[in-house]
Amino acid sequence: MPQNLVTTSVAFISLCCMTMTIRAEDHHAGDKPLRTITVSGEGKVKAKPDTASISAGVVTEAATAREALDKNNDRMQEVLNGMRDAGIAEADLQTSQFSVSPMYSRPPRRPNMPNQDPKIIGYRVSNTATGVIRNLKNVGPILDKVITLGANSVSGPSFFINKPGPLLDEARKYAVADALRKADLLTQAAEVQLGEIQTIREGGGYAPQPRMMPRAMAMDMEAKSVPIAAGSQEIRASINIVIAIQ
């Protein structure tokens, strides 16, 4: 190939590359940064709980650990059988706590006298089972029954929604609608127009966890029926949306 033709071709290619670079730089220089608005929304759904759980236990004390355990075993077996007889399924019944611990004396403090070391005066055994109740009409009767059978440490009922997923989805929809409502309101006030949605990020959802009632009922429930009110629970979802504005 002649030398002058090679030189001409190289110069032409270089000129094309320079032209493309200049056009690309001119294009980027003319771009405007994307303007956006960020809004958050919250959705709430209220529903009645459909499930409850209770914890029923037996606490016994005796001079020896063996004695305390034997007394506890007999009474706790009665409590477990009563929970089963009341309709709590075996899969919904679980031992949630068991302990054996010494009890100590507390010698009185005397002035000008050395402190005396506490001494073991007996043993305490505690055994607790937690049961899930799927028919809320049975909560009160089951509480009555376990107390009658010997449970002296009771907590609950704890109410919750067994399958909160569909309700949480509804709350998410309300959260998106709330965010878009805010975006429309703000852009109207600022006299700009909404563009396309850039991102949607879920801030988190909340479904109530089981809540325990106070453990103050064990002493005087034996002679009374237990009135129960399940009330309602609130499921929440939050959303953050970034939208372009024009």
Secondary structure, DSSP 8 states (H G I E B T S, - for coil): --HHHHHHHHHHHHHHHHHHHHHHHHHHHH-----EEEEEEEEEEEE---EEEEEEEEEEEESSHHHHHHHHHHHHHHHHHHHHHTT--GGGEEEEEEEEEEEE------TTS------EEEEEEEEEEEEEESSGGGHHHHHHHHHHTT--EEEEEEEE-S--HHHHHHHHHHHHHHHHHHHHHHHHHHT--EEEEEEEEEEEEE----B---S--TTTSTTS--------EEEEEEEEEEEEE-
